[in-house]
């Protein structure tokens, strides 16, 4: 019997989900993260979850891991000392960059541009030149290159990037430079732009490859360390790392191309949310993953998460595919403070993290955090233990929040509610970026909340957005680990293909896409994924001729062969209209082609909840004083493991489980569906009317949510001008 393990490492907790691949039975565990060495926390978690399942670690065959190592390396600017080789005349490519300044019209006044990951002092020029069609214009001067590389070695570089002009058309010179570099600089990892992202636009290609080099040594050390420690527990275990686009990469591919891991952790949550919600009958979702440090949000439409052809971490944007996730510094550990200058309450982005953590943890933390506010408000009852074993210190939370209350001349409860409301507004700001700002009405979507703190805020967020129901899945605190465990190996391959529609044909496009699919499938074949399990999808980047902006269009090969290029131009015009409210009467032009190949994920049999009575009193365990909407209430506290399908939980209520706590506000009701999800609605909502709610509700939800309306943005002129700057910089990628 074999087992598969999903592992998600967050800033505060490490979540694990163990799956019996034959029966589909699952076990979950949550342990504290160990930021100094994340692998220690992972091993502690493995011991705990294996103990719960009554198995030995050696019985685990596959470990699927979502990690923030690459992300944190960029955010903390602790990456490698990177050397860069460019074509002669292009030494300042990173300094010139793109003329985009974040913020409003006066953003340039306060914008401090971060230094390039490969400084000018560590950049050398190769005397060579390749034409746009791949022809060699100037042969590589190897003698000069060797001398320059030796000088670069004396400057103690830790990684080397090679990014030559037009190398996407001919990579001969880049490969030759790597060969020479391995001789001159032994032991230094070399990243080639023609392998990381073989597409046009020298800045995007260079900054992406430099970012790959920047995080590569640290990711390589972490992966090797984790792989060795896992091998000591289970000799034949296969380690896979979750990619930013929600697929899996082998441990070796992850170590060689870590730029594809920058959104590894958050992508697992989206995959898990999709798996849960679609089975419950909600294909259109806003996902909210609230952890200890940040909140990650995304939009899922018709059962498919929206993908971006760029990944942004901090102020670094690279051309690497990722789920369209937006992150805001609002989590359970976010610190509340009152600046002396304004005297107004602020929450985050600073976080207490895992060490010392919120004051309630009793580890020495004294700053008031969102978790402390939830404790003061009564949303985290005294009998609640985080992760199953961490007791909360209510008196310490009271002391911490009182510091804010005194500055604001408010009661402690009032200050705590202020912290709660402000952090909710911060989360709403991120949700607007993936919905309203992209032409989607949040009222057409359900909201699914997870992460350790997500269910505490779900009801309030849905009320602000009008997104119903609020879905609280079973085990919300380990949903990211579920996503890791249920996803599959994935790879993609792309190429630049600039051609007007009138200068090509559907036959040429089909041939090009199939060739890319064959190339990408080689990676999965190396991972021993059966050919019969391969799933293929295709995309093209298109723009109007003469336009800088490009948009990605999904391609159905059968429709393309039948309808011709109209099968691409039509969807492109629709997407352009949705984003910018208009389409142009201009000829369409291809920019790039892309093929994505993915294997099958593990089949987990989801256990259905036993049907019970609408009255949930059998699951009630206590009464709890809570402060909601500016007044005191007495809430009923429920043990989620005792709730049956069909139960109707009237607010105010608190629902406890091992890895999370859910809050149901007054004048709202939570329904327990057939899969043990809690679906929260306002008492006036139509879904609460009538009988047989558990069965009828799902049918209504699919019908109501399957066709979300696309809403034009409030200020189309402003957005139409601003959008190309963010879209043009990076829309495509090649992931290994």
PECOR-V233899 format. One record per residue. RES is the residue in three letters. NEAR is the number of other ideal C-beta (glycine too) atoms within 10 Angstrom. D_FIRST is the distance of its C-alpha to the first C-alpha in whole Angstrom. Layout:
res:RES near:NEAR d_first:D_FIRST
res:RES near:NEAR d_first:D_FIRST
//
This chain:
res:UNK near:9 d_first:0
res:UNK near:12 d_first:4
res:UNK near:25 d_first:7
res:UNK near:23 d_first:10
res:UNK near:29 d_first:14
res:UNK near:31 d_first:17
res:UNK near:30 d_first:20
res:UNK near:37 d_first:24
res:UNK near:25 d_first:26
res:UNK near:27 d_first:30
res:UNK near:20 d_first:33
res:UNK near:28 d_first:32
res:UNK near:26 d_first:29
res:UNK near:27 d_first:25
res:UNK near:32 d_first:23
res:UNK near:29 d_first:19
res:UNK near:27 d_first:17
res:UNK near:26 d_first:13
res:UNK near:27 d_first:11
res:UNK near:18 d_first:8
res:UNK near:16 d_first:8
res:UNK near:11 d_first:7
res:UNK near:10 d_first:10
res:UNK near:13 d_first:12
res:UNK near:14 d_first:12
res:UNK near:23 d_first:14
res:UNK near:20 d_first:15
res:UNK near:25 d_first:18
res:UNK near:26 d_first:21
res:UNK near:28 d_first:24
res:UNK near:22 d_first:26
res:UNK near:20 d_first:29
res:UNK near:25 d_first:29
res:UNK near:17 d_first:31
res:UNK near:16 d_first:33
res:UNK near:8 d_first:34
res:UNK near:13 d_first:31
res:UNK near:22 d_first:28
res:UNK near:20 d_first:26
res:UNK near:17 d_first:26
res:UNK near:22 d_first:26
res:UNK near:25 d_first:22
res:UNK near:20 d_first:21
res:UNK near:17 d_first:23
res:UNK near:26 d_first:21
res:UNK near:25 d_first:17
res:UNK near:13 d_first:18
res:UNK near:21 d_first:19
res:UNK near:27 d_first:16
res:UNK near:23 d_first:14
res:UNK near:12 d_first:16
res:UNK near:12 d_first:17
res:UNK near:20 d_first:13
res:UNK near:7 d_first:13
res:UNK near:16 d_first:10
res:UNK near:11 d_first:12
res:UNK near:19 d_first:12
res:UNK near:12 d_first:11
res:UNK near:15 d_first:7
res:UNK near:24 d_first:9
res:UNK near:15 d_first:9
res:UNK near:18 d_first:12
res:UNK near:26 d_first:15
res:UNK near:28 d_first:18
res:UNK near:27 d_first:21
res:UNK near:29 d_first:24
res:UNK near:26 d_first:27
res:UNK near:24 d_first:31
res:UNK near:22 d_first:32
res:UNK near:30 d_first:34
res:UNK near:21 d_first:35
res:UNK near:17 d_first:37
res:UNK near:23 d_first:38
res:UNK near:22 d_first:40
res:UNK near:13 d_first:41
res:UNK near:9 d_first:42
res:UNK near:12 d_first:44
res:UNK near:11 d_first:42
res:UNK near:21 d_first:41
res:UNK near:21 d_first:42
res:UNK near:16 d_first:46
res:UNK near:26 d_first:46
res:UNK near:29 d_first:48
res:UNK near:28 d_first:49
res:UNK near:29 d_first:51
res:UNK near:23 d_first:52
res:UNK near:22 d_first:55
res:UNK near:16 d_first:58
res:UNK near:11 d_first:60
res:UNK near:19 d_first:57
res:UNK near:15 d_first:56
res:UNK near:12 d_first:57
res:UNK near:22 d_first:54
res:UNK near:22 d_first:52
res:UNK near:12 d_first:55
res:UNK near:10 d_first:57
res:UNK near:16 d_first:53
res:UNK near:14 d_first:54
res:UNK near:6 d_first:57
res:UNK near:14 d_first:55
res:UNK near:15 d_first:55
res:UNK near:10 d_first:53
res:UNK near:10 d_first:55
res:UNK near:8 d_first:58
res:UNK near:7 d_first:61
res:UNK near:9 d_first:62
res:UNK near:11 d_first:59
res:UNK near:11 d_first:60
res:UNK near:9 d_first:62
res:UNK near:8 d_first:59
res:UNK near:12 d_first:57
res:UNK near:6 d_first:56
res:UNK near:10 d_first:54
res:UNK near:9 d_first:51
res:UNK near:11 d_first:52
res:UNK near:21 d_first:50
res:UNK near:24 d_first:47
res:UNK near:29 d_first:49
res:UNK near:15 d_first:52
res:UNK near:12 d_first:55
res:UNK near:8 d_first:56
res:UNK near:18 d_first:53
res:UNK near:22 d_first:53
res:UNK near:18 d_first:55
res:UNK near:17 d_first:56
res:UNK near:26 d_first:55
res:UNK near:16 d_first:58
res:UNK near:25 d_first:57
res:UNK near:18 d_first:57
res:UNK near:23 d_first:55
res:UNK near:13 d_first:56
res:UNK near:14 d_first:55
res:UNK near:8 d_first:54
res:UNK near:13 d_first:52
res:UNK near:11 d_first:56
res:UNK near:13 d_first:56
res:UNK near:11 d_first:60
res:UNK near:14 d_first:60
res:UNK near:10 d_first:58
res:UNK near:21 d_first:56
res:UNK near:14 d_first:58
res:UNK near:15 d_first:56
res:UNK near:9 d_first:59
res:UNK near:15 d_first:59
res:UNK near:22 d_first:55
res:UNK near:14 d_first:55
res:UNK near:13 d_first:57
res:UNK near:18 d_first:56
res:UNK near:22 d_first:53
res:UNK near:11 d_first:54
res:UNK near:10 d_first:56
res:UNK near:22 d_first:53
res:UNK near:16 d_first:51
res:UNK near:7 d_first:54
res:UNK near:11 d_first:53
res:UNK near:9 d_first:49
res:UNK near:20 d_first:47
res:UNK near:17 d_first:44
res:UNK near:26 d_first:42
res:UNK near:28 d_first:44
res:UNK near:31 d_first:45
res:UNK near:28 d_first:46
res:UNK near:29 d_first:47
res:UNK near:29 d_first:50
res:UNK near:24 d_first:52
res:UNK near:21 d_first:51
res:UNK near:26 d_first:48
res:UNK near:25 d_first:46
res:UNK near:17 d_first:48
res:UNK near:17 d_first:48
res:UNK near:20 d_first:46
res:UNK near:15 d_first:48
res:UNK near:25 d_first:50
res:UNK near:26 d_first:47
res:UNK near:14 d_first:45
res:UNK near:16 d_first:48
res:UNK near:23 d_first:48
res:UNK near:19 d_first:45
res:UNK near:11 d_first:45
res:UNK near:17 d_first:48
res:UNK near:22 d_first:47
res:UNK near:14 d_first:44
res:UNK near:10 d_first:47
res:UNK near:17 d_first:49
res:UNK near:18 d_first:47
res:UNK near:8 d_first:44
res:UNK near:6 d_first:41
res:UNK near:19 d_first:42
res:UNK near:19 d_first:39
res:UNK near:22 d_first:41
res:UNK near:26 d_first:40
res:UNK near:22 d_first:42
res:UNK near:28 d_first:43
res:UNK near:24 d_first:42
res:UNK near:20 d_first:39
res:UNK near:30 d_first:38
res:UNK near:30 d_first:40
res:UNK near:22 d_first:42
res:UNK near:26 d_first:45
res:UNK near:18 d_first:48
res:UNK near:20 d_first:50
res:UNK near:19 d_first:50
res:UNK near:17 d_first:50
res:UNK near:25 d_first:47
res:UNK near:26 d_first:45
res:UNK near:26 d_first:46
res:UNK near:30 d_first:45
res:UNK near:29 d_first:42
res:UNK near:29 d_first:42
res:UNK near:28 d_first:43
res:UNK near:30 d_first:41
res:UNK near:31 d_first:38
res:UNK near:30 d_first:40
res:UNK near:30 d_first:41
res:UNK near:27 d_first:37
res:UNK near:26 d_first:36
res:UNK near:20 d_first:36
res:UNK near:19 d_first:35
res:UNK near:25 d_first:32
res:UNK near:19 d_first:31
res:UNK near:12 d_first:31
res:UNK near:22 d_first:29
res:UNK near:24 d_first:26
res:UNK near:13 d_first:27
res:UNK near:14 d_first:27
res:UNK near:24 d_first:24
res:UNK near:17 d_first:22
res:UNK near:10 d_first:23
res:UNK near:15 d_first:22
res:UNK near:23 d_first:19
res:UNK near:12 d_first:19
res:UNK near:9 d_first:20
res:UNK near:15 d_first:17
res:UNK near:19 d_first:14
res:UNK near:8 d_first:16
res:UNK near:9 d_first:14
res:UNK near:19 d_first:14
res:UNK near:17 d_first:15
res:UNK near:19 d_first:18
res:UNK near:22 d_first:20
res:UNK near:28 d_first:23
res:UNK near:31 d_first:24
res:UNK near:31 d_first:28
res:UNK near:29 d_first:31
res:UNK near:26 d_first:30
res:UNK near:28 d_first:27
res:UNK near:24 d_first:25
res:UNK near:25 d_first:23
res:UNK near:27 d_first:24
res:UNK near:20 d_first:23
res:UNK near:19 d_first:24
res:UNK near:17 d_first:26
res:UNK near:22 d_first:28
res:UNK near:27 d_first:28
res:UNK near:21 d_first:30
res:UNK near:20 d_first:32
res:UNK near:23 d_first:33
res:UNK near:31 d_first:32
res:UNK near:29 d_first:35
res:UNK near:34 d_first:32
res:UNK near:31 d_first:31
res:UNK near:28 d_first:34
res:UNK near:31 d_first:32
res:UNK near:29 d_first:29
res:UNK near:29 d_first:28
res:UNK near:32 d_first:30
res:UNK near:28 d_first:29
res:UNK near:31 d_first:25
res:UNK near:35 d_first:27
res:UNK near:29 d_first:29
res:UNK near:28 d_first:25
res:UNK near:31 d_first:24
res:UNK near:30 d_first:27
res:UNK near:25 d_first:27
res:UNK near:19 d_first:24
res:UNK near:25 d_first:25
res:UNK near:25 d_first:29
res:UNK near:17 d_first:29
res:UNK near:15 d_first:26
res:UNK near:23 d_first:29
res:UNK near:22 d_first:32
res:UNK near:27 d_first:33
res:UNK near:21 d_first:33
res:UNK near:24 d_first:36
res:UNK near:25 d_first:35
res:UNK near:25 d_first:37
res:UNK near:32 d_first:34
res:UNK near:29 d_first:35
res:UNK near:32 d_first:33
res:UNK near:32 d_first:35
res:UNK near:29 d_first:33
res:UNK near:26 d_first:35
res:UNK near:23 d_first:37
res:UNK near:25 d_first:38
res:UNK near:31 d_first:37
res:UNK near:25 d_first:36
res:UNK near:29 d_first:36
res:UNK near:27 d_first:36
res:UNK near:24 d_first:37
res:UNK near:25 d_first:35
res:UNK near:18 d_first:37
res:UNK near:11 d_first:35
res:UNK near:13 d_first:32
res:UNK near:13 d_first:32
res:UNK near:21 d_first:33
res:UNK near:15 d_first:36
res:UNK near:18 d_first:36
res:UNK near:23 d_first:38
res:UNK near:26 d_first:39
res:UNK near:21 d_first:40
res:UNK near:29 d_first:39
res:UNK near:20 d_first:41
res:UNK near:20 d_first:40
res:UNK near:12 d_first:43
res:UNK near:11 d_first:46
res:UNK near:19 d_first:44
res:UNK near:21 d_first:44
res:UNK near:27 d_first:42
res:UNK near:26 d_first:41
res:UNK near:30 d_first:37
res:UNK near:29 d_first:35
res:UNK near:27 d_first:34
res:UNK near:26 d_first:33
res:UNK near:20 d_first:37
res:UNK near:26 d_first:36
res:UNK near:19 d_first:39
res:UNK near:20 d_first:39
res:UNK near:21 d_first:42
res:UNK near:18 d_first:42
res:UNK near:28 d_first:41
res:UNK near:33 d_first:39
res:UNK near:33 d_first:38
res:UNK near:29 d_first:40
res:UNK near:33 d_first:43
res:UNK near:23 d_first:46
res:UNK near:26 d_first:49
res:UNK near:16 d_first:52
res:UNK near:18 d_first:56
res:UNK near:10 d_first:58
res:UNK near:7 d_first:61
res:UNK near:6 d_first:63
res:UNK near:8 d_first:62
res:UNK near:10 d_first:61
res:UNK near:9 d_first:58
res:UNK near:19 d_first:55
res:UNK near:17 d_first:52
res:UNK near:25 d_first:48
res:UNK near:22 d_first:46
res:UNK near:15 d_first:45
res:UNK near:16 d_first:45
res:UNK near:24 d_first:42
res:UNK near:29 d_first:42
res:UNK near:19 d_first:38
res:UNK near:21 d_first:36
res:UNK near:15 d_first:38
res:UNK near:15 d_first:41
res:UNK near:24 d_first:39
res:UNK near:33 d_first:41
res:UNK near:28 d_first:44
res:UNK near:27 d_first:42
res:UNK near:25 d_first:39
res:UNK near:16 d_first:42
res:UNK near:16 d_first:41
res:UNK near:10 d_first:44
res:UNK near:24 d_first:45
res:UNK near:13 d_first:48
res:UNK near:20 d_first:48
res:UNK near:31 d_first:48
res:UNK near:32 d_first:44
res:UNK near:31 d_first:43
res:UNK near:31 d_first:41
res:UNK near:34 d_first:44
res:UNK near:33 d_first:45
res:UNK near:26 d_first:43
res:UNK near:27 d_first:43
res:UNK near:26 d_first:47
res:UNK near:22 d_first:46
res:UNK near:24 d_first:44
res:UNK near:26 d_first:41
res:UNK near:27 d_first:39
res:UNK near:20 d_first:40
res:UNK near:14 d_first:41
res:UNK near:13 d_first:38
res:UNK near:20 d_first:35
res:UNK near:13 d_first:33
res:UNK near:27 d_first:32
res:UNK near:19 d_first:28
res:UNK near:14 d_first:28
res:UNK near:11 d_first:30
res:UNK near:16 d_first:33
res:UNK near:13 d_first:36
res:UNK near:22 d_first:39
res:UNK near:19 d_first:43
res:UNK near:17 d_first:45
res:UNK near:11 d_first:48
res:UNK near:20 d_first:47
res:UNK near:28 d_first:46
res:UNK near:19 d_first:50
res:UNK near:15 d_first:51
res:UNK near:28 d_first:50
res:UNK near:28 d_first:51
res:UNK near:17 d_first:54
res:UNK near:17 d_first:55
res:UNK near:26 d_first:55
res:UNK near:22 d_first:56
res:UNK near:12 d_first:59
res:UNK near:15 d_first:60
res:UNK near:14 d_first:60
res:UNK near:9 d_first:62
res:UNK near:17 d_first:59
res:UNK near:13 d_first:57
res:UNK near:22 d_first:54
res:UNK near:20 d_first:52
res:UNK near:16 d_first:54
res:UNK near:25 d_first:53
res:UNK near:30 d_first:50
res:UNK near:20 d_first:50
res:UNK near:19 d_first:52
res:UNK near:28 d_first:49
res:UNK near:23 d_first:46
res:UNK near:15 d_first:48
res:UNK near:20 d_first:49
res:UNK near:29 d_first:45
res:UNK near:19 d_first:45
res:UNK near:13 d_first:47
res:UNK near:20 d_first:46
res:UNK near:24 d_first:43
res:UNK near:20 d_first:45
res:UNK near:13 d_first:46
res:UNK near:21 d_first:43
res:UNK near:26 d_first:42
res:UNK near:16 d_first:45
res:UNK near:15 d_first:45
res:UNK near:21 d_first:42
res:UNK near:23 d_first:44
res:UNK near:16 d_first:47
res:UNK near:16 d_first:48
res:UNK near:18 d_first:46
res:UNK near:19 d_first:48
res:UNK near:22 d_first:45
res:UNK near:15 d_first:46
res:UNK near:23 d_first:44
res:UNK near:13 d_first:45
res:UNK near:20 d_first:43
res:UNK near:27 d_first:40
res:UNK near:25 d_first:38
res:UNK near:27 d_first:37
res:UNK near:31 d_first:33
res:UNK near:32 d_first:33
res:UNK near:30 d_first:30
res:UNK near:33 d_first:30
res:UNK near:26 d_first:31
res:UNK near:32 d_first:35
res:UNK near:32 d_first:34
res:UNK near:30 d_first:35
res:UNK near:27 d_first:38
res:UNK near:27 d_first:40
res:UNK near:28 d_first:38
res:UNK near:29 d_first:41
res:UNK near:23 d_first:44
res:UNK near:24 d_first:43
res:UNK near:26 d_first:42
res:UNK near:17 d_first:46
res:UNK near:17 d_first:47
res:UNK near:21 d_first:46
res:UNK near:13 d_first:46
res:UNK near:25 d_first:42
res:UNK near:23 d_first:41
res:UNK near:30 d_first:39
res:UNK near:30 d_first:37
res:UNK near:29 d_first:33
res:UNK near:28 d_first:31
res:UNK near:25 d_first:28
res:UNK near:24 d_first:25
res:UNK near:22 d_first:24
res:UNK near:33 d_first:27
res:UNK near:28 d_first:27
res:UNK near:33 d_first:23
res:UNK near:33 d_first:24
res:UNK near:32 d_first:24
res:UNK near:34 d_first:21
res:UNK near:29 d_first:20
res:UNK near:30 d_first:22
res:UNK near:34 d_first:20
res:UNK near:30 d_first:17
res:UNK near:22 d_first:18
res:UNK near:28 d_first:20
res:UNK near:21 d_first:20
res:UNK near:25 d_first:22
res:UNK near:24 d_first:25
res:UNK near:30 d_first:28
res:UNK near:26 d_first:32
res:UNK near:23 d_first:35
res:UNK near:27 d_first:39
res:UNK near:20 d_first:42
res:UNK near:19 d_first:46
res:UNK near:21 d_first:48
res:UNK near:13 d_first:51
res:UNK near:15 d_first:53
res:UNK near:11 d_first:55
res:UNK near:19 d_first:54
res:UNK near:11 d_first:57
res:UNK near:11 d_first:56
res:UNK near:15 d_first:53
res:UNK near:13 d_first:51
res:UNK near:20 d_first:48
res:UNK near:11 d_first:47
res:UNK near:14 d_first:47
res:UNK near:25 d_first:45
res:UNK near:16 d_first:43
res:UNK near:11 d_first:43
res:UNK near:20 d_first:42
res:UNK near:24 d_first:39
res:UNK near:14 d_first:38
res:UNK near:14 d_first:38
res:UNK near:25 d_first:37
res:UNK near:21 d_first:34
res:UNK near:13 d_first:33
res:UNK near:17 d_first:34
res:UNK near:24 d_first:31
res:UNK near:19 d_first:29
res:UNK near:11 d_first:29
res:UNK near:20 d_first:27
res:UNK near:22 d_first:24
res:UNK near:12 d_first:24
res:UNK near:13 d_first:24
res:UNK near:17 d_first:21
res:UNK near:9 d_first:19
res:UNK near:20 d_first:20
res:UNK near:10 d_first:20
res:UNK near:8 d_first:24
res:UNK near:6 d_first:23
res:UNK near:13 d_first:21
res:UNK near:18 d_first:24
res:UNK near:12 d_first:27
res:UNK near:16 d_first:30
res:UNK near:17 d_first:33
res:UNK near:21 d_first:36
res:UNK near:22 d_first:39
res:UNK near:25 d_first:42
res:UNK near:23 d_first:45
res:UNK near:25 d_first:48
res:UNK near:23 d_first:51
res:UNK near:20 d_first:55
res:UNK near:12 d_first:57
res:UNK near:9 d_first:59
res:UNK near:17 d_first:56
res:UNK near:10 d_first:54
res:UNK near:19 d_first:52
res:UNK near:22 d_first:49
res:UNK near:23 d_first:46
res:UNK near:21 d_first:43
res:UNK near:21 d_first:42
res:UNK near:14 d_first:39
res:UNK near:22 d_first:40
res:UNK near:14 d_first:39
res:UNK near:17 d_first:40
res:UNK near:10 d_first:41
res:UNK near:15 d_first:43
res:UNK near:20 d_first:44
res:UNK near:13 d_first:45
res:UNK near:11 d_first:47
res:UNK near:14 d_first:49
res:UNK near:15 d_first:49
res:UNK near:18 d_first:50
res:UNK near:14 d_first:51
res:UNK near:19 d_first:47
res:UNK near:23 d_first:47
res:UNK near:18 d_first:50
res:UNK near:14 d_first:50
res:UNK near:17 d_first:47
res:UNK near:20 d_first:48
res:UNK near:19 d_first:51
res:UNK near:13 d_first:49
res:UNK near:18 d_first:47
res:UNK near:20 d_first:51
res:UNK near:14 d_first:52
res:UNK near:17 d_first:50
res:UNK near:21 d_first:50
res:UNK near:21 d_first:54
res:UNK near:14 d_first:55
res:UNK near:11 d_first:57
res:UNK near:15 d_first:56
res:UNK near:14 d_first:59
res:UNK near:6 d_first:61
res:UNK near:11 d_first:60
res:UNK near:13 d_first:58
res:UNK near:21 d_first:54
res:UNK near:21 d_first:53
res:UNK near:24 d_first:49
res:UNK near:22 d_first:48
res:UNK near:25 d_first:45
res:UNK near:23 d_first:42
res:UNK near:28 d_first:38
res:UNK near:24 d_first:35
res:UNK near:23 d_first:32
res:UNK near:25 d_first:28
res:UNK near:23 d_first:25
res:UNK near:20 d_first:21
res:UNK near:13 d_first:19
res:UNK near:19 d_first:18
res:UNK near:15 d_first:14
res:UNK near:10 d_first:15
res:UNK near:19 d_first:15
res:UNK near:12 d_first:16
res:UNK near:14 d_first:19
res:UNK near:12 d_first:20
res:UNK near:11 d_first:23
res:UNK near:18 d_first:26
res:UNK near:10 d_first:27
res:UNK near:13 d_first:31
res:UNK near:17 d_first:34
res:UNK near:11 d_first:37
res:UNK near:14 d_first:39
res:UNK near:12 d_first:40
res:UNK near:22 d_first:38
res:UNK near:9 d_first:40
res:UNK near:13 d_first:37
res:UNK near:21 d_first:35
res:UNK near:16 d_first:38
res:UNK near:14 d_first:38
res:UNK near:14 d_first:41
res:UNK near:12 d_first:44
res:UNK near:21 d_first:44
res:UNK near:11 d_first:48
res:UNK near:23 d_first:47
res:UNK near:19 d_first:49
res:UNK near:21 d_first:49
res:UNK near:11 d_first:52
res:UNK near:8 d_first:54
res:UNK near:10 d_first:54
res:UNK near:10 d_first:53
res:UNK near:16 d_first:50
res:UNK near:10 d_first:48
res:UNK near:22 d_first:45
res:UNK near:20 d_first:42
res:UNK near:21 d_first:39
res:UNK near:26 d_first:36
res:UNK near:15 d_first:32
res:UNK near:22 d_first:30
res:UNK near:11 d_first:27
res:UNK near:13 d_first:30
res:UNK near:23 d_first:31
res:UNK near:17 d_first:31
res:UNK near:19 d_first:31
res:UNK near:21 d_first:35
res:UNK near:26 d_first:36
res:UNK near:14 d_first:39
res:UNK near:25 d_first:39
res:UNK near:14 d_first:43
res:UNK near:22 d_first:44
res:UNK near:21 d_first:45
res:UNK near:26 d_first:41
res:UNK near:25 d_first:39
res:UNK near:23 d_first:35
res:UNK near:21 d_first:33
res:UNK near:21 d_first:29
res:UNK near:18 d_first:27
res:UNK near:23 d_first:27
res:UNK near:29 d_first:30
res:UNK near:23 d_first:34
res:UNK near:26 d_first:35
res:UNK near:29 d_first:39
res:UNK near:26 d_first:41
res:UNK near:21 d_first:44
res:UNK near:16 d_first:47
res:UNK near:13 d_first:48
res:UNK near:26 d_first:44
res:UNK near:20 d_first:42
res:UNK near:26 d_first:38
res:UNK near:21 d_first:36
res:UNK near:28 d_first:33
res:UNK near:24 d_first:31
res:UNK near:19 d_first:29
res:UNK near:19 d_first:26
res:UNK near:22 d_first:27
res:UNK near:25 d_first:29
res:UNK near:27 d_first:33
res:UNK near:26 d_first:35
res:UNK near:29 d_first:38
res:UNK near:19 d_first:42
res:UNK near:18 d_first:45
res:UNK near:11 d_first:47
res:UNK near:9 d_first:49
res:UNK near:14 d_first:46
res:UNK near:11 d_first:46
res:UNK near:18 d_first:43
res:UNK near:17 d_first:43
res:UNK near:9 d_first:46
res:UNK near:10 d_first:45
res:UNK near:8 d_first:43
res:UNK near:8 d_first:39
res:UNK near:22 d_first:38
res:UNK near:21 d_first:35
res:UNK near:13 d_first:35
res:UNK near:13 d_first:38
res:UNK near:22 d_first:38
res:UNK near:18 d_first:35
res:UNK near:10 d_first:37
res:UNK near:14 d_first:40
res:UNK near:23 d_first:38
res:UNK near:15 d_first:37
res:UNK near:10 d_first:40
res:UNK near:17 d_first:42
res:UNK near:21 d_first:40
res:UNK near:15 d_first:39
res:UNK near:12 d_first:42
res:UNK near:19 d_first:43
res:UNK near:9 d_first:47
res:UNK near:16 d_first:48
res:UNK near:16 d_first:50
res:UNK near:14 d_first:53
res:UNK near:18 d_first:53
res:UNK near:9 d_first:56
res:UNK near:10 d_first:58
res:UNK near:15 d_first:57
res:UNK near:10 d_first:60
res:UNK near:10 d_first:58
res:UNK near:17 d_first:55
res:UNK near:16 d_first:56
res:UNK near:11 d_first:57
res:UNK near:13 d_first:55
res:UNK near:18 d_first:52
res:UNK near:16 d_first:52
res:UNK near:15 d_first:52
res:UNK near:16 d_first:49
res:UNK near:19 d_first:47
res:UNK near:18 d_first:49
res:UNK near:20 d_first:48
res:UNK near:26 d_first:44
res:UNK near:24 d_first:43
res:UNK near:28 d_first:41
res:UNK near:29 d_first:38
res:UNK near:27 d_first:36
res:UNK near:26 d_first:33
res:UNK near:19 d_first:31
//
